[in-house]
């Protein structure tokens, strides 16, 4: 396999010049790295490649079938919806992914959002920036009363690796944990139907994948079941929440706050109901919960291990 050529189609989605790529470059004798790849460029760029790495670039059936030398597709993510797995299988092409690399980063971001909303961090910071503390006749500014997480109830939808890790940290804060039944799944001991769980939680955190049974899982009806001072945290996928319903709930004071790291369209080039700038108690971040430098380096390290295993004739993180 000495002549294997590798192509990374969208390196800029992972590395911004702050990662160590040495081990990745050593996996194959020939590499081409592209920061981004337009759909019209994909077929030409991979036509003589044996190994292709893609985070979000789509590898559909026609593209895969044209790549006659292709032996391995490495998805630089956990989800593989950008790759036609059936076409790869029919062509005898191995497909791998990476999982678990972003857990610490996502958990940290979940609590960054949760804590910022709970402590009303932005309002306190803005008050100081506006000189309100400086003009106060008290040693502390108590204009924005806030609560503690201790003793509050956290509801979790999606109890995989991320959901479990969030629950572990929440318990360290003294929170009580309630788990939702798997959407569309069979009842499980210790889990509540969603509509039974929602009225009981002070914070709801989403960690389920986006699928037909989870699209708009949190809509106007579900939001109406939540406490008026409850918080919604979404670091999963944008389509799980009805964004217009969430915007309306926050504007009307029907929901206490929301921290959102994902939107239904990314980037939101056509706008979004949550980006109007007039919605109170809302924090929107640009899909970066997973993206600490350490997390992105772990992702690269996993790519290295997947490629090394393939070259050695071993199976690792194989989906096909």
C-alpha positions in Angstrom: 0.0 0.0 0.0 3.0 2.3 -0.5 1.3 4.3 -3.2 -1.8 5.3 -1.3 -2.8 8.9 -1.7 -4.9 10.8 0.8 -7.1 13.8 0.3 -8.6 15.9 3.2 -11.5 17.8 1.6 -12.4 20.3 4.3 -9.5 20.7 6.8 -10.6 24.1 7.8 -13.7 22.6 9.5 -11.3 21.0 12.0 -8.0 22.8 12.0 -7.5 26.6 12.1 -3.7 26.3 12.2 -3.6 25.4 15.9 -3.4 21.6 15.6 -0.5 19.1 15.3 -1.0 17.3 12.0 2.4 15.6 11.9 1.1 12.1 12.7 -1.7 12.5 10.1 0.7 13.4 7.4 2.9 10.4 8.2 0.1 7.9 7.7 0.3 8.0 3.9 3.2 8.9 1.5 1.1 11.4 -0.4 -1.4 13.9 1.0 -3.4 16.8 -0.4 -5.1 19.1 2.1 -7.9 21.4 1.0 -9.3 23.9 3.5 -12.7 23.8 1.8 -14.2 21.9 -1.2 -17.1 23.1 -3.3 -19.5 20.3 -4.4 -18.4 20.9 -8.0 -14.8 20.2 -7.1 -15.3 17.0 -5.1 -15.2 14.4 -7.9 -12.0 15.9 -9.4 -10.2 16.1 -6.1 -10.8 12.5 -5.1 -10.6 10.8 -8.6 -7.2 9.3 -7.9 -7.3 9.2 -4.1 -7.3 5.9 -2.1 -8.2 7.6 1.2 -10.6 10.5 1.5 -11.2 12.5 4.7 -14.4 14.5 4.9 -16.1 16.3 7.8 -19.1 17.8 6.0 -18.3 17.5 2.2 -21.0 15.2 0.6 -19.8 12.0 -0.9 -22.8 10.7 -2.8 -23.2 7.7 -5.1 -22.1 9.3 -8.4 -19.0 10.8 -6.7 -18.1 7.6 -5.0 -18.6 5.5 -8.2 -16.3 7.8 -10.2 -13.4 7.4 -7.7 -12.0 4.2 -9.0 -9.0 4.1 -6.6 -11.0 4.9 -3.5 -10.5 2.3 -0.7 -11.3 4.2 2.5 -13.5 7.1 3.5 -12.8 8.6 6.9 -15.6 10.8 8.2 -14.1 13.4 10.5 -17.2 13.3 12.7 -19.5 10.9 14.4 -22.5 11.4 12.0 -22.1 9.9 8.5 -25.2 11.4 6.8 -22.8 13.1 4.2 -21.7 9.7 2.9 -23.7 7.3 0.8 -22.9 4.2 2.9 -24.7 1.8 0.6 -22.7 3.0 -2.4 -19.5 2.6 -0.5 -20.5 -0.9 0.6 -21.3 -1.9 -3.0 -18.0 -0.6 -4.1 -16.0 -2.4 -1.4 -15.0 0.9 0.1 -14.4 1.0 3.9 -16.0 3.8 5.9 -14.9 4.9 9.4 -16.0 7.6 11.7 -14.9 9.0 15.1 -16.8 9.1 18.3 -16.4 10.4 21.8 -13.7 12.9 21.0 -15.8 16.0 21.9 -17.5 14.9 25.2 -15.5 17.1 27.5 -15.9 20.1 25.2 -19.6 19.6 24.8 -20.2 19.2 28.5 -18.2 22.3 29.3 -20.3 24.3 26.8 -23.6 23.0 28.2 -22.7 24.3 31.6 -21.3 27.5 30.2 -24.7 28.2 28.7 -26.5 26.9 31.8 -24.4 29.0 34.2 -24.5 32.1 32.1 -28.3 32.1 32.0 -28.7 31.0 35.6 -26.4 33.7 37.0 -27.6 36.3 34.4 -24.0 36.8 33.5 -24.5 39.0 30.5 -26.8 41.4 32.4 -24.3 41.8 35.2 -21.4 42.3 32.8 -23.4 44.9 30.8 -24.4 46.7 33.9 -20.7 47.1 34.9 -19.8 48.2 31.4 -22.5 50.8 31.5 -21.2 52.2 34.8 -24.2 51.1 36.9 -22.1 49.5 39.6 -19.8 52.5 39.7 -22.8 54.7 40.4 -24.4 52.3 43.0 -24.6 53.3 46.7 -24.1 49.7 47.6 -21.0 47.5 47.6 -22.7 45.0 45.3 -25.3 45.4 42.5 -28.4 43.4 43.2 -30.5 44.5 40.2 -30.6 41.1 38.6 -31.7 38.4 41.1 -30.5 35.0 40.2 -30.7 31.4 41.4 -28.5 28.4 42.1 -28.3 25.2 40.2 -28.1 23.2 43.4 -31.4 21.5 44.2 -32.8 22.1 40.7 -34.0 19.4 38.4 -32.2 18.7 35.1 -34.1 16.8 32.4 -32.1 15.0 29.8 -33.3 13.9 26.4 -30.7 11.4 24.9 -28.8 9.4 27.5 -25.8 8.3 25.5 -22.2 9.3 26.2 -22.9 13.0 26.2 -26.1 12.8 28.2 -24.4 10.6 30.9 -21.5 13.0 31.1 -23.8 16.0 31.5 -25.7 14.2 34.2 -22.4 13.4 36.1 -21.4 17.1 36.2 -25.0 18.1 37.1 -24.9 15.8 40.1 -21.7 17.5 41.2 -23.7 20.8 41.2 -26.3 19.2 43.4 -28.9 18.9 40.7 -31.5 16.1 40.5 -31.7 14.2 37.2 -34.7 13.1 35.2 -34.4 11.1 32.0 -36.8 11.2 29.1 -37.9 8.0 27.4 -36.2 7.5 24.0 -38.4 9.3 21.4 -40.4 6.6 19.6 -38.8 3.9 21.7 -40.2 1.4 24.1 -40.7 2.4 27.8 -37.6 1.9 29.9 -37.3 1.7 33.7 -36.3 4.9 35.3 -37.3 7.1 32.3 -40.3 9.3 32.0 -42.5 10.0 29.0 -41.5 13.4 27.6 -44.8 15.2 28.5 -44.5 13.9 32.1 -40.9 15.0 32.4 -41.3 18.5 31.0 -43.4 20.1 33.8 -40.9 18.9 36.4 -37.6 20.2 35.1 -35.8 23.5 35.8 -33.4 22.9 33.0 -33.9 20.7 29.9 -30.8 19.6 28.0 -31.0 17.9 24.6 -28.5 15.2 23.5 -30.4 13.1 21.0 -29.7 12.8 17.3 -31.9 14.6 14.7 -34.1 12.0 13.0 -37.7 11.9 11.8 -38.9 11.0 15.3 -37.0 13.9 16.9 -37.6 16.7 14.3 -39.4 19.5 16.1 -39.5 17.3 19.2 -39.6 20.5 21.3 -42.4 22.5 19.7 -45.0 25.0 21.1 -46.9 22.2 22.9 -43.8 21.0 24.7 -42.6 24.5 25.6 -46.0 25.2 27.1 -45.6 22.3 29.5 -42.4 23.6 30.9 -42.1 25.9 33.9 -42.1 29.6 33.0 -38.7 30.1 34.5 -37.2 26.9 33.1 -34.2 26.9 30.8 -33.7 25.0 27.5 -30.2 24.0 26.4 -29.6 22.6 22.9 -26.2 21.5 21.9 -27.5 18.6 19.8 -29.1 19.6 16.5 -31.1 22.6 15.5 -34.1 20.8 13.9 -35.0 19.2 17.2 -36.5 22.5 18.4 -39.2 24.5 16.7 -37.2 27.7 16.5 -40.2 30.0 15.9 -42.0 28.4 18.8 -38.9 29.0 21.0 -38.6 32.6 20.0 -42.2 33.2 20.8 -42.0 31.5 24.2 -39.0 33.6 25.1 -40.6 36.9 23.9 -43.8 36.2 25.8 -42.0 35.2 29.0 -43.4 31.7 28.8 -39.9 30.3 29.1 -37.1 31.5 31.4 -34.2 31.3 28.9 -32.5 29.3 26.3 -28.9 28.5 25.3 -28.6 27.3 21.7 -25.5 26.1 19.9 -27.2 24.7 16.8 -29.7 25.9 14.3 -31.8 24.3 11.6 -29.6 25.7 8.9 -25.9 26.2 9.4 -24.5 28.7 8.6 -27.8 30.6 8.9 -27.3 32.4 5.6 -31.1 32.9 5.1 -31.7 34.2 8.6 -33.3 32.4 11.5 -36.2 33.2 14.0 -33.6 33.1 16.8 -31.3 35.7 15.3 -33.6 38.7 15.3 -31.7 40.4 18.2 -34.8 41.3 20.2 -35.3 38.0 22.1 -34.7 38.1 25.8 -32.7 35.6 27.8 -31.3 33.9 24.7 -27.7 32.9 24.0 -26.8 31.6 20.6 -23.4 30.3 19.8 -22.1 29.2 16.4 -22.0 25.3 16.7 -18.8 25.3 18.7 -19.7 23.2 21.7 -17.6 20.3 20.3 -14.7 22.4 19.1 -12.2 23.0 21.9 -8.7 22.8 20.6 -8.2 19.6 22.7 -11.3 18.1 21.2 -10.3 18.8 17.6 -6.8 17.4 18.3 -8.4 14.2 19.6 -10.5 14.0 16.4 -7.3 14.2 14.3 -5.7 11.6 16.5 -8.6 9.3 15.9 -8.3 9.8 12.2 -4.7 8.8 12.4 -5.6 5.7 14.3 -8.3 4.8 11.8 -6.0 5.2 8.8 -3.2 3.3 10.5 -5.5 0.4 11.3 -6.8 0.3 7.7 -3.3 0.3 6.3 -2.4 -2.6 8.7 -5.4 -4.6 7.5 -7.2 -4.1 10.8 -10.8 -2.9 11.4 -11.3 0.1 13.6 -14.4 2.3 13.9 -15.7 0.6 10.7 -19.2 1.4 9.6 -18.8 -0.4 6.3 
